[in-house]
Amino acid sequence: MTGPANTAALFENNDASSAPKPRVSRAERRLMEIQRALKRALIRERNVLAAVEIAANAIFEIGRLRKIRNFDPFERLRKWCERRGLKVSSTALTAITEKWRDAGYLMSVEDVGALLSLTPKQRVENQLWTLGARGETAQQRRERKEQRQADARAKKRKADRERVSAARRAEGAQPRAQFEARSTAEFCRKHGISRDSFESARKRGRLEAFLQKRGISETPPRNAQTSVAVESIYSSATHLGASAISLGGRPHGRPTAMFAYPDSVRRAHLATMLDRAANALAAAPRRTRPRATT
């Protein structure tokens, strides 16, 4: 049976394990970036003390935000320098610690840039966002950040377009340039005829006579031919008494424009409409003459 002490310890462990992890503060991120810059030899020998001073400021800020008990900044800074192989005397560490003990703030990016000799290129390539570059103002930094974000968005849009285009080509869709070259608008523009007149003749089923009258022997685009076939089927079904057949998703019972789909899809849709028309006509009640009464 669990005693009160064990129960309390159990709850403490559960609370500690289920507690959300604290977010990485700006000071912790700066400390990691200083370590990265030292590891990649981006900080010169003459700027080592400046890097230690920046690290000391970040360590003080972390201790203040985390409210660490028994916080010894001198010992933490000494161990930090030992792990990075930095040979800094105890006198220098003591002076740096005393300088930032009661500061109560984190150094700005511009102040860090004044202490280090990083170039804007090094800052961007190594993603040292909390470390400033020498001679770079806050306005310049914001403008470069906005430019990087704009470039990243443009790159993502281009990759998304290429991915969608590849998927559509795999499904049989035509490239935009090829589709426009074989479109009805290009056909009308090429022969100098009105698009409204072309569509009016197409809807009435007189497209062939319309083109012959104007001396156009070129075959119209396939989308116009398909639309003529659909309109003729729709008109035939309407005149035969099957006007209630649904031939498409457009209002007023008009057939769906199928020219945007591959040939196989158009043929399948056309066959489906023919089957529906035949079934509707077969199921329609037949008219019979009344029998003569004697």
Disulfide bonds with the S-S distance in Angstrom:
none
